[in-house]
Amino acid sequence: MKQLKLKNILYLTAALGMLIYAIPRLVFMDQVESLQTLFNVVWLLFALLIISAHLHELFGVDQETRDELDRIAKMRKRRQFQRSR
């Protein structure tokens, strides 16, 4: 569990660093219909999605759901093992 949080913190830091580095270089209002503007908006949204996913994981919002999915996976493995006998 500790390694997972460390990994999320590392990736979150990397994503924030990339975002901080890229924001001044992104052009949003050069031409409204240009491909560069479209790329910049999509890149920014993707970076924000990655950051929000890591924050979501760090805060452990879905711990109950994760525990339930782990329990179901264990039951499936147990059933498969019993069938193979």
N, C-alpha and C positions, 0 to 999 in steps of 0.2 A: 504493500500500500504506500509505503514511504517513497519507493522508487517511482511509482506512478505519479505522485504529487510532484516530485522533483522533476520528472520528465515534462509534466504539464507546465511547471513554472519556467523551465528552460525554453520550451517551445513558445510559451506566451511572451516571454522576454524577447525572443527572436522575432516574433511577429510584430510586437510593438516597435522594436528597433527598426524593422523594415518599413513600417508605416511612418514612423517619425522621419526616417531618411527620405522617403518617397513623397510625402505630402508637399513639400515646397517645390518639387520638380514636376508635379502633375499639373496639367493645363486643363481646366474645365470649361472655360468660356472662350476659347480661341475661335472655334466655329461650332455652332450648335450641332450640326449634322456630321461632323468629321468622325472618322474611325478612331482617331487618337482620343477624342473625348469619350467615345463609347468604351474604348479599352480602359481608360482611366477610371471611369465610373464602375465598370465591372471588376477591375482589379481592387478598387477601394472596397466594394461590397464584399468581395471574396476575403480580403484581409480582415474586415470587421466580423465576418462569419467565423473565421478561424479563431479570432480573439475571443468572441463570445462563447464558442464551443469550449475553449480551454478554461475560461472563467466558470462556465457551467459545471465542468468536471471538477474544478478545484473546490467549488462551493458545495459539491455533493448534493445537488438538488434532487436527483433521482436515485438516491441510495436504496430506498425501498424497492423500486422497480428493478434495479440491478440485482438486489438480493433475490427477488422473486425469479428473475431470469436465470440466475445461477442455480437456484433450486430446481427449476424445470429442466435445465441442461443436465444436471446430475441424475434426475429421474430418467431422462431419455437414455443416457449412457447405461444406467443400471438395467433398463428394459432391453436394450440391444445386447448387453452382455448375457442376460438371462435367455434371450432367444438363440444366441449362438451356442449355448450349451447343449 
